[in-house]
């Protein structure tokens, strides 16, 4: 197996494993809770929406942690592949892990509301029952995945920038100095990001958004295009910084 294939396999295994653990714990918790509720308060109505969102958030956070550890681990950095291949493989396997999480949560939600129906989730499902609404939900899902990719790429850029700046400081081993540097870098990083994002949203008419489906759709597509541009910008920054910082931490 090639170095890239071995890397993809190892990264996928780690990320899918942690997502599977989250799903397993979620299912176990849901079954135990519903069983306990059927004996103690059978008339109590509980929506599964909060449980699903909670699991998705935990999954995204765990994927983010694994994502960043790749860049400081000799297990992956010392594999004989380019920094670009490492970065793209890490991002791709994270996106696949995210899709695995989302699809699994949709299946869990569907099964849950079928086995344990309730009026809140039933109302939510019936509110989205047309082809146009399903298409819109798919667009929201794509925008959500792109948004998470922007966050991941941005966090990696901040992480690498902080490490790069620390390398030039004489007291970089002190934790207090690292915290100060991180705060300053994040602040400087957010100034152009907020400025560009805010002005682009204003130009595409986000502030003048009305209730028409066409208007919402236009802003949705424009926002997705903007997220793709930010992903590309962060990717260029990350590849440059990865090339500058070749040493590993563990």
Secondary structure, 3 states (H helix, E strand, C coil): CCHHHHHHHHHHHHHHHHHHHHHHHHHHHHHHHHHHHHHHCCCCCCCCHHHHHHHHHHHHHHHHHHHHHHCCCHHHHCCCCCHHHHHHHHHHHHHHHHHHHHHHHHHHHHHHHHHCCCHHHHHHHHCCCCHHHHHHHHHHHHHHHHHHHHHHHHHHHHHHHHHHHHCCCCCCCCHHHHHHHHHHHHHHHHHHHHHHHHHHHHHCCCCCCCCCHHHHHHHHHHHHHHHHHHHHHHHHHHHHHHHHCCCCCC
